[in-house]
């Protein structure tokens, strides 16, 4: 219900922009586009590239390595560990 109120307010802003000056017409168009995107119109839902979770073994290793879990450092280490392929591969360089 809160979203409906926001859309209503944004629509009022668009109407005021259109009535003000011709120069504000582009701003009104931009706001209308964003309103449609919020409604699920033409834009696809964007997902972050690393939407997955930290793997179990990496999370356990991070909990052992850092005193505080969750913390930014521990979570970052867990993500890097997951990307590397597991705790056993952390810190090892790739040989060519």
C-alpha positions, 0 to 999 in steps of 0.5 A: 500500500505504501508503494501506491502512495509513492506512485501517486506522489510521483505521478503528481510530480510528473504532472507539475513538471509537465505544466511548468516549462517545456524544459522539464518535459524530459525530466517528467519522461525520465520519472515516468520511465522509472515508475514503469520500471518499479511496476515491473514494466519493461525492465528485467529484474537485475540480479547481482553477479554474486547472488549465491551464498558462501559455501559451508566449508568456507563459512566454517573456515572463516569462523575459525579464522576470525573472532567475529562472525559475521563481519565485513572481513570474515564475509569478504574472506568467505566470498573469496574462498568460495570463488577460489574453490574452497578453503584448501585452495586459498592462498595457493597460486596457480601454476602455469 
